[in-house]
Amino acid sequence: MTRRTEWPVGGTEPGARPGPQSDAGHTSGVVAGGMHGPESGGGRSAGEGVGRRARTRSRSSGSPSSSRAEQGEPRDPVEQARTICLRLLTGSPRTRKQLADALRAREIPDEAAEEVLSRFEDVGLIDDAAFADAWVESRHHSRGLARRALVRELRTKGVDSAVIDEAVGQLDPEQEEATARDLVARKLRSTRGLDRDRRLRRLAGMLARKGYAEGMALRVVRQALEEEGEDTEGLDEPF
């Protein structure tokens, strides 16, 4: 006697119908992937196993967009631009050009970048004038940079020329020369033992790299050497 067996198809969505019956009157139990009948052992149906694997694949192979959404990264370009700018400004002040370059590198559309940058300027989160003032104050006192070097640095950061001129105008010539004297005094001891001309080149070269004019550098170095008893005859010539 032929025993009739019907295998339910498990692990399917609500409303799914069992597979068609065969000519012999048995339920075929065909499920996705062409599997027939139950899995061996455990009493689970083929449909149940395949459905579980399908759900696992669905969870593990999410699209890049769904992955970004799960991480909370905004999809709207304006929101992306705002998030990037805030993150960068949290680390340290930035000029408008620095932020614009960062947005361009991340392929933010120009229209969205312009909207966010303008808004940040309106509320004072971007202030190139304040940035330039702070930069001059910090770099002159911490590194001893002269006006020429400070102008060069601010230009590379995209600060407008008029803003730069106003910022470096904080340094008057007397203050600049006083800083040059301090720099030479700190470096002078390490040059002792060298001949006069080598000392001159080393000290004046140090000032030149920091943006001091040649005339000022020579004058400051000559005075420092004279105070040590060096013969400075002929040291007025350019180095």
Secondary structure, 3 states (H helix, E strand, C coil): CCCCCCCCCCCCCCCCCCCCECCCCCECCCCCCCCCCCCCCCCCCHHHHHHHHHHHHHHHCCCHHHHHHHCCCCCCHHHHHHHHHHHHHHHCCCCHHHHHHHHHHCCCCHHHHHHHHHHHHHCCCCCHHHHHHHHHHHHHHHHCCCHHHHHHHHHHCCCCHHHHHHHHCCCCHHHHHHHHHHHHHHHHHHHCCCCHHHHHHHHHHHHHHCCCCHHHHHHHHHHHHHHCCCCCCCCCCCC
